[in-house]
Amino acid sequence: MDDRADNVPGINIKVDDLVRVRGQLSGLALAASKRRARYRSGTREVRVRGRGMEYEESRAYVYGDDVRTMDWRVMARTGEAHTKIFAEEKERRFLVAVDLSSSMFFGTRFSFKSWAAAQVAAHAGWLASFTGDRIGGLIVSPAAHHEVRPGKTRAGLLGVFHHLAEMSKINLPPDMTHNRLNFLLGELNRVVKPGSIIALITDFIGLDEQSLEILSSVVKHNDVNAYWIHDDTEINTWPEGHYQVLVDHQKVGFDLSGSARDAWLSQWQQEHRNRIETLTSGLNIPLLPVSCNYAITPQILKNMNI
């Protein structure tokens, strides 16, 4: 019997499904284009972090100018103080970082977390494309990883979609010992350019002190939004009863009843949630929970207050 779930809705990631997300968000395209027009015309303040500025020209120094922008070369040549003038970079890099660790290939109903993560990546990517950002991505699975360098919106996004679809084709159940969250964060820290916008999409299983250290470096010069992909069984109380799970391809039974349930499952749930919330609040990262047990678009729009 083939144990590969290649054509099961909610499990297999398909490029066509991710492309169709654009139609579900089409009503937001006009609003985004208007925001972009205001952005380019300078009618609103735009927050650009890191190196999101380009040198435009130098002019004579005026009292009150920031001394950090002094143009020392022109000053040395002319003998008069000059300061550099910068133009804001209108086109930003948008990076989708997707964690497809072994723990993401799980779901009790509607979909796997991996499928939900791909849908979130599509939603975030299409929304970024409406404002003209250059889109790239990092996708990490138990056995591979791929980088899509930020390019023209559609080309970069389609590259992300193709890698997501390819990397979802794994034998089930996957090797649950391969958690790759910190590897993803390390690669993200290595390749990201200052001033980028990052959509970090993960279930945060494997979060530890190393994760905090890496993310602390990333957020210094970039804007990060964290999408917490979860199954409801990871945050809600389980019904009492006897359950069977696969551990190293072997069935293992365990009981969830009374004190046994409260002793370890509820404790793990609370500790995991506390770690996530402590990390994101400490680094001032917006946290957007997304359940794999429900349709993705309404959850994304709700998180955006739309």
Kinemage of the C-alpha trace (Angstrom):
@kinemage 1
@onewidth
@group {chain A} dominant
@subgroup {mainchain}
@vectorlist {calphas} color= white
{ca met a 1} P 0.000 0.000 0.000
{ca asp a 2} L 1.337 3.388 -0.977
{ca asp a 3} L 1.878 5.509 2.136
{ca arg a 4} L 2.410 8.712 0.190
{ca ala a 5} L -0.532 11.112 0.411
{ca asp a 6} L -0.092 12.749 -2.991
{ca asn a 7} L -3.704 13.539 -3.810
{ca val a 8} L -5.464 13.953 -0.494
{ca pro a 9} L -7.141 17.362 -0.026
{ca gly a 10} L -5.612 19.220 2.882
{ca ile a 11} L -2.403 17.184 2.731
{ca asn a 12} L -0.869 17.448 -0.717
{ca ile a 13} L 0.297 20.979 -1.589
{ca lys a 14} L -0.488 21.930 -5.197
{ca val a 15} L 0.802 24.962 -7.064
{ca asp a 16} L -2.585 25.595 -8.687
{ca asp a 17} L -4.250 25.812 -5.271
{ca leu a 18} L -1.708 28.394 -4.120
{ca val a 19} L -2.143 30.420 -7.319
{ca arg a 20} L -5.934 30.454 -6.818
{ca val a 21} L -5.451 32.214 -3.459
{ca arg a 22} L -4.926 35.411 -5.434
{ca gly a 23} L -8.549 35.337 -6.529
{ca gln a 24} L -9.699 34.989 -2.935
{ca leu a 25} L -7.793 38.160 -2.083
{ca ser a 26} L -8.604 40.111 -5.251
{ca gly a 27} L -10.805 42.523 -3.342
{ca leu a 28} L -7.740 43.702 -1.439
{ca ala a 29} L -5.677 44.420 -4.567
{ca leu a 30} L -7.293 47.823 -5.225
{ca ala a 31} L -6.807 48.960 -1.640
{ca ala a 32} L -3.189 47.839 -1.791
{ca ser a 33} L -2.553 49.701 -5.039
{ca lys a 34} L -3.977 52.876 -3.498
{ca arg a 35} L -1.716 52.439 -0.491
{ca arg a 36} L 1.245 51.997 -2.832
{ca ala a 37} L 0.350 55.182 -4.724
{ca arg a 38} L 0.328 57.122 -1.460
{ca tyr a 39} L 3.605 55.450 -0.554
{ca arg a 40} L 5.308 56.636 -3.719
{ca ser a 41} L 3.841 60.128 -3.594
{ca gly a 42} L 5.068 60.703 -0.057
{ca thr a 43} L 1.693 61.506 1.489
{ca arg a 44} L 2.318 59.237 4.446
{ca glu a 45} L 5.255 58.339 6.616
{ca val a 46} L 6.905 55.043 5.707
{ca arg a 47} L 8.984 53.140 8.225
{ca val a 48} L 12.019 51.638 6.529
{ca arg a 49} L 14.514 49.851 8.746
{ca gly a 50} L 18.144 48.893 8.202
{ca arg a 51} L 19.553 49.939 4.832
{ca gly a 52} L 16.232 50.852 3.330
{ca met a 53} L 17.695 54.152 2.127
{ca glu a 54} L 19.538 55.061 -1.073
{ca tyr a 55} L 22.042 57.908 -1.476
{ca glu a 56} L 20.632 60.614 -3.735
{ca glu a 57} L 22.844 63.709 -3.469
{ca ser a 58} L 24.834 65.954 -1.134
{ca arg a 59} L 24.005 69.505 -0.131
{ca ala a 60} L 25.489 72.214 2.074
{ca tyr a 61} L 25.253 71.427 5.781
{ca val a 62} L 22.452 73.185 7.653
{ca tyr a 63} L 22.414 73.594 11.420
{ca gly a 64} L 20.455 70.693 12.897
{ca asp a 65} L 21.410 68.093 10.252
{ca asp a 66} L 22.362 64.688 11.607
{ca val a 67} L 26.175 64.602 11.854
{ca arg a 68} L 26.052 60.881 11.035
{ca thr a 69} L 25.096 61.782 7.462
{ca met a 70} L 28.010 64.156 6.902
{ca asp a 71} L 29.641 63.723 3.492
{ca trp a 72} L 33.306 63.865 4.510
{ca arg a 73} L 34.638 63.349 0.986
{ca val a 74} L 32.825 66.372 -0.417
{ca met a 75} L 33.816 68.353 2.679
{ca ala a 76} L 37.480 67.464 2.156
{ca arg a 77} L 37.297 68.459 -1.514
{ca thr a 78} L 35.412 71.746 -1.110
{ca gly a 79} L 36.421 72.802 2.368
{ca glu a 80} L 32.752 73.287 3.270
{ca ala a 81} L 30.498 71.043 5.353
{ca his a 82} L 28.067 68.928 3.345
{ca thr a 83} L 25.468 66.352 4.325
{ca lys a 84} L 24.134 63.384 2.369
{ca ile a 85} L 20.519 63.266 1.219
{ca phe a 86} L 18.872 59.847 1.003
{ca ala a 87} L 15.791 58.689 -0.880
{ca glu a 88} L 13.634 56.006 0.668
{ca glu a 89} L 13.725 52.679 -1.111
{ca lys a 90} L 10.252 52.252 -2.595
{ca glu a 91} L 10.570 48.567 -3.388
{ca arg a 92} L 11.119 46.302 -0.406
{ca arg a 93} L 12.165 42.681 -0.188
{ca phe a 94} L 9.550 40.291 1.161
{ca leu a 95} L 10.771 36.901 2.344
{ca val a 96} L 8.525 33.940 3.137
{ca ala a 97} L 10.273 31.571 5.584
{ca val a 98} L 8.365 28.269 5.841
{ca asp a 99} L 9.145 25.538 8.360
{ca leu a 100} L 8.168 22.102 7.009
{ca ser a 101} L 9.779 20.128 9.826
{ca ser a 102} L 8.441 16.662 10.582
{ca ser a 103} L 6.025 18.035 13.187
{ca met a 104} L 4.274 20.047 10.465
{ca phe a 105} L 3.048 16.864 8.738
{ca phe a 106} L 0.249 16.426 11.225
{ca gly a 107} L -3.408 17.344 11.473
{ca thr a 108} L -6.517 15.870 13.050
{ca arg a 109} L -9.074 17.345 10.656
{ca phe a 110} L -9.394 19.613 7.621
{ca ser a 111} L -5.663 19.716 6.814
{ca phe a 112} L -2.083 19.065 7.829
{ca lys a 113} L -0.159 21.932 9.369
{ca ser a 114} L 2.183 21.748 6.358
{ca trp a 115} L -0.735 22.388 3.982
{ca ala a 116} L -1.971 25.268 6.136
{ca ala a 117} L 1.556 26.733 6.182
{ca ala a 118} L 1.677 26.702 2.381
{ca gln a 119} L -1.701 28.438 2.253
{ca val a 120} L -0.482 31.092 4.701
{ca ala a 121} L 2.634 31.582 2.560
{ca ala a 122} L 0.408 32.088 -0.484
{ca his a 123} L -1.807 34.592 1.313
{ca ala a 124} L 1.162 36.565 2.660
{ca gly a 125} L 2.929 36.418 -0.687
{ca trp a 126} L 0.000 37.592 -2.779
{ca leu a 127} L -0.743 40.418 -0.354
{ca ala a 128} L 2.893 41.519 -0.639
{ca ser a 129} L 2.675 41.327 -4.433
{ca phe a 130} L -0.228 43.779 -4.436
{ca thr a 131} L 2.142 46.443 -3.097
{ca gly a 132} L 4.919 45.551 -5.551
{ca asp a 133} L 7.409 44.018 -3.109
{ca arg a 134} L 10.154 41.768 -4.457
{ca ile a 135} L 9.282 38.308 -3.146
{ca gly a 136} L 11.580 35.434 -2.228
{ca gly a 137} L 11.507 32.548 0.175
{ca leu a 138} L 13.188 29.941 2.322
{ca ile a 139} L 11.583 26.521 2.660
{ca val a 140} L 13.005 23.833 4.941
{ca ser a 141} L 11.793 20.201 5.100
{ca pro a 142} L 13.154 17.207 7.051
{ca ala a 143} L 15.525 16.299 4.224
{ca ala a 144} L 16.117 19.436 2.151
{ca his a 145} L 15.991 23.205 1.975
{ca his a 146} L 15.583 25.704 -0.846
{ca glu a 147} L 16.157 29.421 -1.207
{ca val a 148} L 14.282 31.590 -3.698
{ca arg a 149} L 15.994 34.934 -4.047
{ca pro a 150} L 13.674 37.944 -4.077
{ca gly a 151} L 12.696 38.709 -7.636
{ca lys a 152} L 9.899 40.214 -9.630
{ca thr a 153} L 6.753 39.591 -7.665
{ca arg a 154} L 5.113 36.837 -9.702
{ca ala a 155} L 8.325 34.993 -10.605
{ca gly a 156} L 9.592 34.933 -7.032
{ca leu a 157} L 6.253 33.852 -5.613
{ca leu a 158} L 5.774 31.057 -8.141
{ca gly a 159} L 9.260 29.806 -7.283
{ca val a 160} L 8.212 29.572 -3.631
{ca phe a 161} L 5.019 27.722 -4.621
{ca his a 162} L 6.882 25.133 -6.678
{ca his a 163} L 9.313 24.355 -3.847
{ca leu a 164} L 6.471 24.094 -1.334
{ca ala a 165} L 4.665 21.609 -3.573
{ca glu a 166} L 7.770 19.531 -4.189
{ca met a 167} L 8.852 19.417 -0.562
{ca ser a 168} L 5.420 18.291 0.622
{ca lys a 169} L 5.847 14.974 -1.216
{ca ile a 170} L 7.340 12.916 1.588
{ca asn a 171} L 6.668 9.405 2.808
{ca leu a 172} L 4.229 9.350 5.701
{ca pro a 173} L 4.756 9.231 8.574
{ca pro a 174} L 7.971 11.300 8.431
{ca asp a 175} L 10.936 10.835 10.736
{ca met a 176} L 9.785 12.813 13.776
{ca thr a 177} L 13.335 13.305 15.056
{ca his a 178} L 14.109 15.895 12.384
{ca asn a 179} L 13.139 19.313 13.698
{ca arg a 180} L 14.523 22.033 11.484
{ca leu a 181} L 13.268 25.275 13.018
{ca asn a 182} L 16.687 26.494 14.116
{ca phe a 183} L 18.210 25.503 10.792
{ca leu a 184} L 15.561 27.617 9.045
{ca leu a 185} L 16.242 30.559 11.350
{ca gly a 186} L 19.990 30.215 10.818
{ca glu a 187} L 19.578 30.249 7.035
{ca leu a 188} L 17.218 33.202 7.331
{ca asn a 189} L 19.778 35.148 9.337
{ca arg a 190} L 22.434 34.289 6.756
{ca val a 191} L 20.590 35.340 3.592
{ca val a 192} L 18.241 38.153 4.629
{ca lys a 193} L 19.141 41.681 3.575
{ca pro a 194} L 18.557 44.503 6.086
{ca gly a 195} L 15.289 46.319 5.553
{ca ser a 196} L 13.368 43.193 4.516
{ca ile a 197} L 9.881 42.126 5.544
{ca ile a 198} L 9.731 38.510 6.745
{ca ala a 199} L 6.764 36.160 7.138
{ca leu a 200} L 7.939 33.398 9.482
{ca ile a 201} L 5.575 30.425 9.181
{ca thr a 202} L 6.079 27.583 11.675
{ca asp a 203} L 4.509 25.573 14.499
{ca phe a 204} L 7.422 26.660 16.746
{ca ile a 205} L 8.035 23.091 17.907
{ca gly a 206} L 11.742 22.947 18.730
{ca leu a 207} L 11.829 26.537 19.981
{ca asp a 208} L 14.723 27.062 22.393
{ca glu a 209} L 17.405 29.536 23.488
{ca gln a 210} L 19.207 29.225 20.174
{ca ser a 211} L 15.997 30.250 18.398
{ca leu a 212} L 15.846 33.383 20.544
{ca glu a 213} L 19.467 34.238 19.819
{ca ile a 214} L 19.051 33.914 16.048
{ca leu a 215} L 15.763 35.783 15.869
{ca ser a 216} L 17.191 38.572 18.011
{ca ser a 217} L 19.749 39.135 15.276
{ca val a 218} L 17.165 38.991 12.490
{ca val a 219} L 14.751 41.534 13.995
{ca lys a 220} L 17.413 44.174 14.525
{ca his a 221} L 17.230 45.314 10.906
{ca asn a 222} L 14.067 43.668 9.554
{ca asp a 223} L 10.315 43.541 10.123
{ca val a 224} L 9.142 40.056 11.128
{ca asn a 225} L 5.589 38.707 11.342
{ca ala a 226} L 5.223 35.252 12.927
{ca tyr a 227} L 2.450 32.889 11.852
{ca trp a 228} L 1.926 30.186 14.471
{ca ile a 229} L 0.508 27.148 12.657
{ca his a 230} L -1.166 24.752 15.061
{ca asp a 231} L -3.700 21.955 15.346
{ca asp a 232} L -6.443 22.488 17.890
{ca thr a 233} L -5.257 19.401 19.795
{ca glu a 234} L -2.083 21.355 20.573
{ca ile a 235} L -3.941 24.107 22.412
{ca asn a 236} L -7.222 22.570 23.640
{ca thr a 237} L -8.061 19.902 26.215
{ca trp a 238} L -8.319 16.409 24.731
{ca pro a 239} L -11.375 14.257 25.438
{ca glu a 240} L -10.619 11.484 27.880
{ca gly a 241} L -9.899 8.116 26.326
{ca his a 242} L -7.305 5.723 24.906
{ca tyr a 243} L -5.252 6.923 21.942
{ca gln a 244} L -2.836 5.256 19.541
{ca val a 245} L 0.023 7.129 17.888
{ca leu a 246} L 2.922 6.180 15.653
{ca val a 247} L 6.379 6.443 17.215
{ca asp a 248} L 9.281 5.320 14.998
{ca his a 249} L 6.739 3.534 12.782
{ca gln a 250} L 5.408 1.560 15.772
{ca lys a 251} L 1.938 1.966 17.278
{ca val a 252} L 2.012 3.144 20.882
{ca gly a 253} L -1.098 3.438 23.055
{ca phe a 254} L -1.624 5.906 25.890
{ca asp a 255} L -4.479 6.960 28.128
{ca leu a 256} L -5.711 10.479 28.681
{ca ser a 257} L -7.881 10.370 31.735
{ca gly a 258} L -8.083 12.498 34.840
{ca ser a 259} L -4.772 13.361 36.416
{ca ala a 260} L -2.748 11.598 33.709
{ca arg a 261} L -4.020 14.059 31.125
{ca asp a 262} L -3.519 17.087 33.333
{ca ala a 263} L -0.067 15.978 34.427
{ca trp a 264} L 1.749 16.177 31.124
{ca leu a 265} L -0.331 17.103 28.077
{ca ser a 266} L -1.828 20.282 29.522
{ca gln a 267} L 1.564 21.206 30.951
{ca trp a 268} L 3.252 20.775 27.565
{ca gln a 269} L 0.560 22.827 25.841
{ca gln a 270} L 0.880 25.699 28.298
{ca glu a 271} L 4.674 25.681 28.301
{ca his a 272} L 4.811 25.631 24.505
{ca arg a 273} L 2.406 28.541 24.231
{ca asn a 274} L 4.298 30.483 26.906
{ca arg a 275} L 7.596 30.004 25.054
{ca ile a 276} L 6.098 31.297 21.816
{ca glu a 277} L 4.411 34.310 23.391
{ca thr a 278} L 7.471 35.190 25.493
{ca leu a 279} L 9.713 35.061 22.425
{ca thr a 280} L 7.497 37.130 20.155
{ca ser a 281} L 6.502 39.717 22.751
{ca gly a 282} L 10.095 40.082 23.922
{ca leu a 283} L 11.268 40.768 20.370
{ca asn a 284} L 8.191 42.843 19.473
{ca ile a 285} L 7.172 40.384 16.743
{ca pro a 286} L 3.454 40.322 15.842
{ca leu a 287} L 2.109 36.799 16.498
{ca leu a 288} L -0.676 35.568 14.199
{ca pro a 289} L -2.151 32.178 15.223
{ca val a 290} L -3.543 30.025 12.375
{ca ser a 291} L -5.331 26.710 12.963
{ca cys a 292} L -4.990 23.952 10.371
{ca asn a 293} L -8.480 22.759 11.318
{ca tyr a 294} L -10.330 25.580 9.538
{ca ala a 295} L -10.301 27.486 6.256
{ca ile a 296} L -7.248 29.740 6.040
{ca thr a 297} L -8.553 32.867 4.274
{ca pro a 298} L -11.045 33.922 7.018
{ca gln a 299} L -8.347 33.493 9.651
{ca ile a 300} L -5.860 35.635 7.702
{ca leu a 301} L -8.425 38.387 7.145
{ca lys a 302} L -9.415 38.278 10.815
{ca asn a 303} L -5.766 38.616 11.880
{ca met a 304} L -5.542 41.649 9.584
{ca asn a 305} L -8.763 43.095 11.077
{ca ile a 306} L -10.424 42.998 7.648
